[in-house]
Amino acid sequence: MNILRFITAGSVDDGKSTLIGRLLYDSKSILADQLEQLEKSSAKKNDKGEIDLALLTDGLRAEREQGITIDVAYRYFTTPVRKFIIADAPGHVQYTRNMITGASNAELIIILIDARQGVVEQTRRHSIIASLLKIPHVVVAINKMDLVDFSQDVFNNIIIDYSKVAAQLGLKDVKFFPISALQGDNIVERSEHMSWYEGPTLLQFLEEVPVENDINLNDQRFQVQYVIRPQTEDLHDYRGYAGKVQSGIFKKGDKIKILPAGIESTIESVEIGGKELSEAFAPQSVVIRLTDDIDISRGDAIVGRDQGPELKSELDVVLCWLDEKPLQPGNKYYLQHNARTVRTVVRNLEHKIDVNTLQPLEVSTPVTLNEVVRAKLKTAAPVVYDSYENSQTNGAAILIDETSNSTVAAVLFQ
């Protein structure tokens, strides 16, 4: 059974937390004690006996008191068809960095739109982030249809407006759903109020959307996380390289290259739990053994001999700034690229990117929290990477402050 990781996004009060609560509630993924606590908490907020499904995801006290989402909340549920990991992202502008964090591993994004409001600024902002992060599947859930009398015209007009945004951003797989998260229309069960809608329910689509096709099975990329040397009597000469297949397929006999050293070798075996596999593919975690004894360390890359990624010390990147302290050219950081960490300095800032239009803006003021900027980095050692457009796994990194060890930026290689 495969897993779908998706994130919900949208403006404040568009119903993101309620939608997730509805998915959990109607799919019977709530335990009895959770349901009991939910009913008690709901009773404190209203005396109508209605269950407030948003309380399932708003876990912080400040979120419950203010009725907003501040931090990214993760929830898990399973149907007979698929497992799901949901990230509920904040809608407020000042929490955009949390939304970027939650979306970084998502294979699908649900962008909620209030049927009464239509496409608004936050809709565009979250769509731009989906575009920057190359999220392959976009679901536009037009919520609160019950407040516009389940009007097909309202639904169609929002489709027209959002389709212009999607075309501008190059969003490819975009699907539209008319829903009411509060009442459950077209979430798990089909709505009796919108007979004009002939598509699947939201859950049915989430169960069926293909994610296997999003995995790159062509370019061989494997980064070493740990070198296994048992040095026991039975395994005296054993040397294996443990890590996660980022893309491509690895099998015995493959001609490979070790980067950044550039040394060539051949795969002797690919193993999981001490048992040899015929082949391994993304995103499996495996142990690779080579025919040659080579000095390989954590962070080194094993790639196809004729499928070399970029190997550079001067990097063109897009930075999504996540820190309260502004970014200044010349600042030094650690660049954490999967299992590899190198020192880096921000050489210069080319331009900011307007998160509402994607247009370049002159860098006349310091780069502050939630801003996106095109920049150049200089690293102390070469980095093995692909462009983010070609490989989300090998094309992303983070910047870490040397003194506080806090993550200050998401990095997208260009």
C-alpha positions as CSV (number, residue, x, y, z in Angstrom):
1,M,0.0,0.0,0.0
2,N,1.6,3.3,-1.1
3,I,1.5,6.6,0.7
4,L,0.2,10.0,-0.5
5,R,1.7,13.1,1.3
6,F,-0.4,16.2,0.8
7,I,-0.8,19.6,2.3
8,T,-3.8,21.9,2.6
9,A,-3.4,25.6,2.1
10,G,-5.5,28.7,1.7
11,S,-6.6,31.9,3.3
12,V,-7.6,32.3,6.9
13,D,-11.0,30.8,7.7
14,D,-11.2,29.0,4.3
15,G,-11.8,25.8,6.2
16,K,-8.5,23.9,6.0
17,S,-8.6,22.4,9.5
18,T,-12.3,21.6,9.1
19,L,-11.7,19.8,5.8
20,I,-9.0,17.6,7.4
21,G,-11.3,16.9,10.3
22,R,-14.0,15.9,8.0
23,L,-11.7,13.5,6.1
24,L,-10.7,11.9,9.4
25,Y,-14.3,11.9,10.8
26,D,-16.1,10.6,7.7
27,S,-13.4,8.0,6.9
28,K,-13.8,6.7,10.5
29,S,-10.1,7.4,11.3
30,I,-10.8,8.9,14.7
31,L,-10.4,6.7,17.8
32,A,-13.2,6.5,20.3
33,D,-11.3,8.4,23.0
34,Q,-10.4,11.1,20.4
35,L,-14.0,11.4,19.4
36,E,-15.0,11.7,23.1
37,Q,-12.5,14.5,23.7
38,L,-13.5,16.2,20.5
39,E,-17.2,16.2,21.6
40,K,-16.2,17.7,25.0
41,S,-14.1,20.4,23.5
42,S,-16.8,21.3,21.0
43,A,-19.4,21.6,23.7
44,K,-17.3,24.2,25.4
45,K,-17.2,26.3,22.2
46,N,-20.9,26.0,21.3
47,D,-24.2,24.8,22.8
48,K,-25.7,23.5,19.6
49,G,-24.2,20.0,19.9
50,E,-22.2,20.4,16.7
51,I,-18.8,18.9,16.5
52,D,-16.0,21.4,15.7
53,L,-13.9,19.2,13.4
54,A,-11.1,21.9,13.2
55,L,-10.1,21.0,16.8
56,L,-8.6,17.8,15.4
57,T,-5.7,19.7,13.9
58,D,-5.5,22.9,15.9
59,G,-3.3,21.4,18.6
60,L,-1.7,24.6,20.1
61,R,-3.6,26.4,22.8
62,A,-3.2,29.7,20.9
63,E,-4.7,28.0,17.8
64,R,-7.8,26.8,19.7
65,E,-8.3,30.2,21.5
66,Q,-7.9,32.3,18.3
67,G,-9.5,29.8,15.9
68,I,-6.5,30.0,13.6
69,T,-3.7,27.6,12.5
70,I,-0.2,28.8,13.5
71,D,2.1,25.7,13.2
72,V,2.0,23.0,10.6
73,A,-0.1,20.1,12.0
74,Y,0.5,16.6,10.7
75,R,-2.3,14.0,10.7
76,Y,-2.3,10.4,9.5
77,F,-5.1,8.1,8.3
78,T,-5.5,5.0,6.2
79,T,-8.2,3.7,3.9
80,P,-8.4,0.2,2.3
81,V,-6.7,1.7,-0.8
82,R,-3.9,4.1,0.5
83,K,-2.1,5.6,3.5
84,F,-2.2,9.4,3.9
85,I,0.1,11.9,5.6
86,I,-1.6,15.3,5.8
87,A,0.0,18.7,6.6
88,D,-2.3,21.5,7.6
89,A,-0.5,24.7,6.8
90,P,-1.3,28.1,8.3
91,G,-3.2,30.7,6.2
92,H,-1.8,33.9,7.7
93,V,0.8,35.8,5.7
94,Q,3.3,35.8,8.6
95,Y,3.3,32.0,8.8
96,T,4.2,31.6,5.1
97,R,7.5,29.9,6.2
98,N,5.5,27.2,8.0
99,M,3.6,26.6,4.8
100,I,6.9,26.2,2.8
101,T,8.2,23.8,5.4
102,G,5.0,21.7,5.2
103,A,4.9,21.7,1.4
104,S,8.5,20.7,0.9
105,N,7.7,16.9,0.9
106,A,4.2,17.1,-0.5
107,E,3.2,15.2,-3.6
108,L,-0.1,17.0,-3.8
109,I,-1.5,20.3,-2.5
110,I,-5.2,21.1,-1.7
111,I,-5.7,24.9,-2.1
112,L,-9.0,25.9,-0.5
113,I,-11.0,28.8,-1.9
114,D,-14.0,30.3,-0.1
115,A,-16.8,30.2,-2.6
116,R,-17.9,33.6,-1.4
117,Q,-14.5,35.3,-1.8
118,G,-13.1,33.6,-5.0
119,V,-9.4,33.8,-5.8
120,V,-7.7,36.1,-3.4
121,E,-4.1,37.2,-2.6
122,Q,-3.3,34.2,-0.4
123,T,-4.6,31.9,-3.1
124,R,-2.0,33.3,-5.5
125,R,0.7,33.3,-2.9
126,H,0.2,29.6,-2.0
127,S,-0.1,28.7,-5.7
128,I,3.2,30.4,-6.3
129,I,4.8,28.4,-3.5
130,A,3.3,25.3,-5.1
131,S,4.9,26.3,-8.4
132,L,8.3,27.1,-6.8
133,L,8.3,23.8,-5.0
134,K,7.2,21.9,-8.1
135,I,4.3,20.1,-6.4
136,P,3.1,17.8,-9.2
137,H,-0.6,17.7,-8.3
138,V,-2.9,20.6,-7.4
139,V,-6.4,20.2,-6.1
140,V,-8.5,23.4,-5.9
141,A,-11.3,22.7,-3.4
142,I,-13.9,25.4,-3.6
143,N,-15.3,25.3,-0.1
144,K,-18.4,26.7,1.6
145,M,-20.6,26.0,-1.4
146,D,-23.5,25.7,1.1
147,L,-23.2,29.5,1.6
148,V,-23.7,30.3,-2.1
149,D,-26.7,28.0,-2.5
150,F,-24.5,25.3,-4.2
151,S,-24.4,27.5,-7.3
152,Q,-22.8,25.9,-10.3
153,D,-22.2,29.4,-11.8
154,V,-20.1,30.4,-8.8
155,F,-18.1,27.2,-9.1
156,N,-17.5,27.7,-12.8
157,N,-16.5,31.4,-12.4
158,I,-13.9,30.5,-9.9
159,I,-12.6,27.8,-12.2
160,I,-12.1,30.4,-14.9
161,D,-10.3,32.8,-12.6
162,Y,-8.0,30.2,-11.1
163,S,-7.2,28.7,-14.5
164,K,-5.6,32.0,-15.4
165,V,-3.4,31.8,-12.3
166,A,-2.5,28.2,-13.1
167,A,-1.5,29.0,-16.6
168,Q,0.7,31.9,-15.5
169,L,2.5,29.7,-13.0
170,G,2.8,26.6,-15.2
171,L,0.8,24.4,-12.9
172,K,0.0,21.3,-14.9
173,D,-2.3,18.8,-13.1
174,V,-5.0,21.0,-11.6
175,K,-8.4,19.5,-10.5
176,F,-11.4,21.4,-9.2
177,F,-13.9,20.2,-6.5
178,P,-17.1,21.9,-5.2
179,I,-17.3,21.0,-1.5
180,S,-18.7,21.9,1.9
181,A,-16.2,20.8,4.6
182,L,-18.6,21.7,7.3
183,Q,-21.5,19.6,6.0
184,G,-19.4,16.9,4.2
185,D,-20.5,17.5,0.7
186,N,-18.3,15.8,-1.9
187,I,-15.6,15.0,0.7
188,V,-16.2,11.3,1.4
189,E,-19.8,11.0,0.2
190,R,-21.3,12.6,-2.9
191,S,-23.4,15.6,-2.4
192,E,-27.2,15.5,-2.9
193,H,-27.1,19.3,-3.3
194,M,-24.9,19.4,-6.3
195,S,-26.3,16.9,-8.8
196,W,-24.7,19.0,-11.5
197,Y,-21.2,17.9,-10.4
198,E,-20.3,14.6,-12.0
199,G,-16.7,14.1,-10.9
200,P,-15.4,11.9,-8.0
201,T,-15.5,12.8,-4.4
202,L,-12.3,14.4,-2.9
203,L,-11.3,11.2,-1.0
204,Q,-11.9,9.1,-4.1
205,F,-9.6,11.3,-6.1
206,L,-6.9,11.2,-3.3
207,E,-7.1,7.4,-3.3
208,E,-6.7,7.2,-7.1
209,V,-4.2,10.0,-8.0
210,P,-1.1,8.3,-9.3
211,V,2.1,9.2,-7.5
212,E,4.4,6.5,-8.8
213,N,4.9,8.4,-12.0
214,D,6.3,11.3,-10.1
215,I,9.4,9.3,-9.2
216,N,12.5,9.7,-11.4
217,L,13.6,6.2,-12.3
218,N,16.1,7.3,-14.9
219,D,18.9,9.3,-13.2
220,Q,20.8,7.2,-10.7
221,R,21.3,9.2,-7.5
222,F,22.3,7.7,-4.1
223,Q,23.9,9.6,-1.2
224,V,25.8,7.7,1.4
225,Q,24.4,8.2,5.0
226,Y,26.5,5.7,6.8
227,V,29.5,3.4,6.1
228,I,28.9,-0.1,7.5
229,R,32.0,-2.0,8.7
230,P,31.0,-4.7,11.2
231,Q,34.6,-6.1,11.3
232,T,33.3,-9.3,12.9
233,E,34.8,-12.8,12.3
234,D,32.0,-13.6,9.8
235,L,32.0,-10.2,8.2
236,H,35.6,-9.2,8.5
237,D,35.9,-7.6,5.0
238,Y,32.4,-6.4,4.7
239,R,32.0,-2.8,3.6
240,G,28.6,-1.4,2.7
241,Y,27.2,2.0,2.1
242,A,23.8,2.7,3.6
243,G,21.5,5.4,2.3
244,K,18.4,6.2,0.4
245,V,17.9,5.9,-3.3
246,Q,17.0,9.5,-4.4
247,S,16.2,8.6,-8.0
248,G,16.9,5.9,-10.6
249,I,17.3,2.2,-10.3
250,F,20.4,0.4,-8.9
251,K,21.3,-3.2,-9.5
252,K,24.3,-5.6,-9.4
253,G,26.8,-4.9,-12.2
254,D,25.9,-1.3,-12.7
255,K,28.9,1.0,-13.7
256,I,28.9,3.9,-11.2
257,K,31.0,6.9,-10.2
258,I,31.7,8.3,-6.7
259,L,31.4,12.0,-6.4
260,P,32.9,14.4,-5.6
261,A,36.1,12.2,-6.0
262,G,35.2,11.1,-9.5
263,I,36.3,7.5,-8.9
264,E,34.6,4.8,-11.0
265,S,33.6,1.3,-9.8
266,T,31.0,-1.4,-10.2
267,I,28.1,-2.4,-7.9
268,E,28.7,-5.8,-6.3
269,S,25.4,-6.1,-4.6
270,V,22.3,-4.2,-3.4
271,E,20.9,-5.3,0.0
272,I,18.1,-4.8,2.5
273,G,18.4,-6.4,5.9
274,G,21.3,-8.5,4.7
275,K,19.4,-10.0,1.8
276,E,20.5,-9.2,-1.7
277,L,18.0,-7.5,-4.1
278,S,17.7,-7.9,-7.8
279,E,17.3,-4.1,-8.0
280,A,16.5,-1.1,-5.8
281,F,14.7,2.1,-6.8
282,A,13.6,5.4,-5.3
283,P,12.7,5.9,-2.5
284,Q,14.0,2.7,-1.0
285,S,16.7,2.7,1.8
286,V,19.3,0.1,1.0
287,V,23.0,-0.9,1.4
288,I,25.2,-0.8,-1.7
289,R,28.4,-2.8,-1.9
290,L,31.1,-2.1,-4.5
291,T,33.7,-4.3,-6.2
292,D,36.5,-1.9,-5.2
293,D,37.7,-0.7,-1.9
294,I,37.3,3.1,-2.1
295,D,37.6,5.8,0.5
296,I,33.9,6.8,0.7
297,S,32.4,9.0,3.5
298,R,29.0,10.2,4.6
299,G,27.6,12.7,2.1
300,D,29.4,11.2,-0.9
301,A,27.2,10.4,-3.9
302,I,27.0,7.2,-6.0
303,V,25.7,8.1,-9.4
304,G,25.4,6.5,-12.9
305,R,28.7,6.7,-14.7
306,D,27.2,8.5,-17.7
307,Q,24.5,10.4,-15.7
308,G,26.5,12.9,-13.8
309,P,24.7,15.6,-11.8
310,E,26.2,19.1,-11.3
311,L,29.4,19.3,-9.3
312,K,30.1,22.9,-8.4
313,S,31.2,25.3,-5.6
314,E,29.5,28.3,-7.0
315,L,25.7,27.8,-6.9
316,D,22.8,29.6,-8.4
317,V,19.9,29.2,-5.9
318,V,16.5,30.4,-4.9
319,L,16.3,31.1,-1.1
320,C,13.0,31.1,0.8
321,W,14.0,33.1,3.9
322,L,12.7,31.6,7.2
323,D,14.5,33.6,9.8
324,E,13.6,36.7,11.8
325,K,17.1,38.1,11.3
326,P,17.5,39.6,7.8
327,L,19.8,38.1,5.2
328,Q,22.8,40.1,4.2
329,P,25.3,39.4,1.4
330,G,28.6,38.0,2.9
331,N,26.9,36.1,5.7
332,K,28.3,32.7,6.3
333,Y,26.2,29.5,6.9
334,Y,26.2,25.8,6.8
335,L,24.6,24.3,3.7
336,Q,22.9,21.1,4.6
337,H,22.3,19.0,1.4
338,N,20.7,15.8,2.6
339,A,23.5,14.0,4.5
340,R,26.3,16.4,3.4
341,T,27.2,19.6,5.2
342,V,29.5,22.2,3.8
343,R,30.4,25.8,4.8
344,T,29.0,28.4,2.5
345,V,28.8,32.2,2.1
346,V,26.1,34.2,0.3
347,R,28.1,35.9,-2.4
348,N,25.4,38.2,-3.7
349,L,21.7,38.7,-4.1
350,E,20.5,39.0,-7.7
351,H,16.8,39.9,-7.1
352,K,13.9,39.3,-4.9
353,I,10.9,37.4,-6.3
354,D,7.5,39.0,-5.8
355,V,5.4,36.2,-4.2
356,N,2.3,37.6,-5.7
357,T,3.4,37.9,-9.4
358,L,6.7,36.0,-9.6
359,Q,8.2,39.1,-11.1
360,P,11.8,40.1,-10.1
361,L,12.2,43.0,-7.7
362,E,15.4,45.0,-7.0
363,V,17.1,44.2,-3.8
364,S,17.0,47.7,-2.3
365,T,16.2,46.5,1.3
366,P,17.4,43.5,3.4
367,V,15.8,40.2,2.7
368,T,13.4,39.5,5.6
369,L,11.2,36.8,6.9
370,N,9.0,35.0,4.2
371,E,10.7,36.7,1.3
372,V,12.0,34.8,-1.7
373,V,15.3,35.8,-3.4
374,R,17.5,34.6,-6.2
375,A,21.1,34.4,-5.0
376,K,24.6,33.0,-5.5
377,L,26.4,30.8,-2.9
378,K,30.0,29.9,-2.7
379,T,30.8,26.7,-0.8
380,A,34.0,25.5,0.8
381,A,33.8,22.2,-1.1
382,P,32.0,21.1,-4.3
383,V,28.3,20.1,-4.0
384,V,26.8,17.2,-6.0
385,Y,23.3,18.3,-7.0
386,D,20.6,18.5,-9.7
387,S,18.4,21.4,-10.4
388,Y,15.3,21.4,-8.3
389,E,13.1,21.3,-11.4
390,N,14.7,17.9,-12.4
391,S,15.0,16.4,-8.9
392,Q,13.3,17.6,-5.8
393,T,15.2,15.2,-3.6
394,N,18.7,16.1,-4.9
395,G,17.8,19.7,-5.8
396,A,17.0,21.1,-2.4
397,A,18.9,22.0,0.8
398,I,18.7,24.2,3.8
399,L,20.9,27.0,5.2
400,I,21.8,26.7,8.9
401,D,23.1,29.6,11.1
402,E,26.6,28.8,12.4
403,T,26.0,30.2,15.8
404,S,22.4,29.3,16.7
405,N,22.1,26.2,14.5
406,S,18.6,27.3,13.5
407,T,17.4,26.8,9.9
408,V,17.3,30.2,8.2
409,A,16.4,29.3,4.6
410,A,15.1,26.7,2.2
411,V,17.4,26.3,-0.8
412,L,16.3,25.4,-4.3
413,F,19.1,24.7,-6.7
414,Q,18.7,26.2,-10.2
